[in-house]
Amino acid sequence: MRTSSLLLAINIILLFFIWVFIGVNYAGLPETVPSHFAVNGAIDGESEKRVIWLLPGIATFFFLLLVGIPRNPDSPMLNVPSSYRNKESLKLFAYSILLPLLLLLADTVVENILIAQGKLQEMSNAVFILLALIFIVMGIHIFRMIKESKAETSKI
């Protein structure tokens, strides 16, 4: 099994988990749920409970966007080196960025619901770790792209 196929399967499971977790817990939520948090994790905004559905909507949008990128490796909209202009490289690129993004959204959903249910008091620091992971993955890909672009330029 290719790495990109494994990443896609994990991303599909995460997206499914986000939708199901909210669906299972929605009826038991209070009428207002936390909708914004301060940097220290404390609640500093609340909204009607239906707002919780925005998170799986955002997750689905990013999923469709990043799964769609590898469909056309020759798109002029992609600013990637020619070594990335194949479906497998683009799949690895898109799916590896999608994974920490969906993990971040899944963590946000779980912690938000647990806080609304009174099982947690504030958001954990997992958000910062997952944000760092997103930037690390993006940085690795950008570094590889710059390195490969320079190698392609020097061959000319």
Buried (B, 14 or more C-beta within 10 A) or exposed (E): EEEBEEBBEBBEEBBEBBBEBBEEBBEEBEEEBBBEBEEEBEBEEBEEBEBBEEBBEBBBEBBEEBBEBBEEBEEEEBEBBEBBBEEBBBBBBBBBBBBBBBBBBBBBBBBBBBBBEEEBEEBEEBBEEBEEBBEEBBEEBEEBBEEBBEEEEEEE
